[in-house]
Every structure is written in C-alpha cells, then in structure tokens.
Amino acid sequence: MRLKNKTALITGGTSGIGLATAKLFVREGARVAVTGRDSSRFEALRRELGDEALIVAADVRSPADMRAASRHIGETFGGLDILFANAGIAYATPLAATDEARYDEIMDVNLKGTFFTMQAVSPILHEGASVILTTSFIIHVGRPGLSLLSASKAAVRSLARTWSRELLDRKIRVNAISPGGIDTPLHGRVGGTPEKVQAIKDQIASRVPLGRIGEPDEIAAAALFLASDESQYILGAELVVDGGISQI
Ligand SMILES: NC(=O)c1ccc[n+]([C@@H]2O[C@H](COP(=O)([O-])OP(=O)(O)OC[C@H]3O[C@@H](n4cnc5c(N)ncnc54)[C@H](OP(=O)(O)O)[C@@H]3O)[C@@H](O)[C@H]2O)c1
C-alpha cells in the first residue's frame, strides 16, 4: 500500500498507460480520479476501477473543462497528492504534408493540454504533491516525420523543470516519464487495419535494444515510484522507461 490515504488524478486515465496506472494506484491504496473524453467507456471503467474511483469527462484542450474537473475532484477528494498528466496523442506529421489543423491538434492536446491541466489543478494540489508529466523517447532521438510529436513532448520536458522551480515553496515535485514504444490503443488511433497496426508495433520492437515493445504496466510501475514518497528527493527529472531505445 505505497499510496495509502493519497489522492490522485490521471488525465487520459481511460485507456492504455493511464488506465494501467489507475488500476495500480487503486491497488496501492489511492483514491483515484481519471479523465477522458469518450464517455462510452465509462461504464466498463467503473467495473475495472471500482466504486471509489471518480470518472470525469473532460477534454484537456479546454481550460474550462479542466477547471470544472478540478473543482469537482477538489470537492470530492478534498485535494490532490498526485497528478499524472498523461493524456496525449501521436500522429506522424511529415514536413511537406502536414496542415495547420494537424499542427494545432497535436500542440493543443500534448502541450496546451498539459499546461492548462496543471493551471487548473495547481490550486487543489496539497503541499508536497507529486506531479508527473508525460514525454516520449522520441524527444531524445531524430525520427523523420515525427517532428511535431517530438517538439510537443520536448516542450513538456521543459515544463517539468520550470514548474519544479515555480512550485518549490509548496514542495511540489514535478517530474516526467519518457515512455518508449508501449503496447496501447494509441497505435491504432491513426486508423489502418489490425495488420498495419501490428506492423507498426513490430517495427518499433525491432529497434528496441531489449527486442520488444513495452507494456503499460511497465510505465505504471515508474509512475508509482514517482508518485510515492520513495522518490521524494527527485524533482525536475525525467525517468526514461523505453527498453533502451533512446539511450544505448
Ligand atoms: N504508447 C506509446 O508507445 C507511447 C510512447 C511515448 C509516449 N506515450 C504517451 O503516453 C501517454 C498515454 O498514451 P497511451 O499510449 O496510453 O495512449 P492511449 O491508449 O491512446 O490513451 C490516451 C488517453 O488520453 C486520452 N485523451 C486523448 N486526447 C484527449 C483529450 N483531448 N482530452 C482528454 N483526454 C484525452 C484518451 O481518452 P479519450 O480518447 O477518451 O479522450 C485516453 O484515455 C500519451 O501522452 C502518449 O503521448 C505513449
């Protein structure tokens, strides 16, 4: 019970990494709130996360949505010990073939969404809270066609440093997790047949020094470490969990 008596919000906690982390945090004793947009999944989620969990519809691109979610969570939980700003999207954006709408979509979810999540939630964070942002292995390497995904996540990496300073007087630690290729529904969201999605995952796996794609539980374990008091001397850092793809 490493999160006993703690409260946590996980944005994008309705799928993939966020959902795996929500389940782990519940098992470790936390009261957990998750947000996402697709409310058709909420009924099934309730069964997975239990009656104690708060499931809130909110779009991270909307500061008004995030303020409303923060108010609701603050009134129900009395404040937050942990924020995992995990909601994000990934699309290829080749230089010659990317329009403004796609630019806005990626930046709005990954960067603006993280910024306004933090702005909305900051007032209900307890002293000593742990904030975990989500970057990507892609920010450490150069992959053609992924410039906007990479740039949006590199900006998020920077936020972890600045916010750790900005919130130092409240002893709030802000760190980031940098996942490698992880086996989640994200890879299927660009469309394409199951075979095509599998081919993308196989291609990722072939580049990973450990020889396989990662599992959502492996990121959840890192999030648990950063969320818990075991990491109390770590702030402004990025924990790389990518099978070595960005490091060796
Ligand atoms: N999987 C990987 O290989 C990988 C690698 C590096 C980094 N990451 C990062 O890890 C994080 C989680 O990704 P995942 O792989 O778990 O993806 P996923 O399975 O697609 O889950 C993404 C989550 O974010 C939510 N979300 C997306 N857009 C949103 C919006 N505008 N407002 C609110 N919620 C939104 C989704 O809920 P709704 O659809 O209901 O909105 C969903 O709960 C992302 O930040 C991603 O960039 C993933």
The ligand as an ORCA input file, in Angstrom:
! r2SCAN-3c Opt
* xyz 0 1
  N       2.053      4.176    -26.414
  C       3.254      4.639    -26.715
  O       4.008      3.991    -27.478
  C       3.739      5.954    -26.150
  C       5.085      6.303    -26.336
  C       5.552      7.509    -25.817
  C       4.686      8.345    -25.127
  N       3.388      7.975    -24.964
  C       2.494      8.907    -24.244
  O       1.829      8.244    -23.200
  C       0.566      8.878    -22.965
  C      -0.533      7.833    -22.922
  O      -0.595      7.205    -24.179
  P      -1.245      5.761    -24.433
  O      -0.286      5.024    -25.266
  O      -1.722      5.188    -23.161
  O      -2.460      6.196    -25.382
  P      -3.998      5.783    -25.440
  O      -4.199      4.364    -25.077
  O      -4.447      6.278    -26.762
  O      -4.633      6.682    -24.283
  C      -4.663      8.068    -24.400
  C      -5.566      8.629    -23.329
  O      -5.575     10.060    -23.467
  C      -6.929     10.496    -23.563
  N      -7.017     11.673    -24.398
  C      -6.578     11.844    -25.664
  N      -6.890     13.078    -26.106
  C      -7.534     13.682    -25.074
  C      -8.113     14.958    -24.891
  N      -8.114     15.891    -25.849
  N      -8.695     15.240    -23.706
  C      -8.723     14.316    -22.719
  N      -8.200     13.106    -22.828
  C      -7.615     12.795    -23.997
  C      -7.691      9.314    -24.132
  O      -9.061      9.356    -23.774
  P     -10.217      9.780    -24.838
  O      -9.877      9.138    -26.122
  O     -11.475      9.324    -24.213
  O     -10.141     11.262    -24.899
  C      -7.002      8.158    -23.443
  O      -7.537      7.978    -22.145
  C       0.398      9.922    -24.065
  O       0.757     11.192    -23.575
  C       1.384      9.465    -25.126
  O       1.850     10.521    -25.924
  C       2.889      6.809    -25.448
*
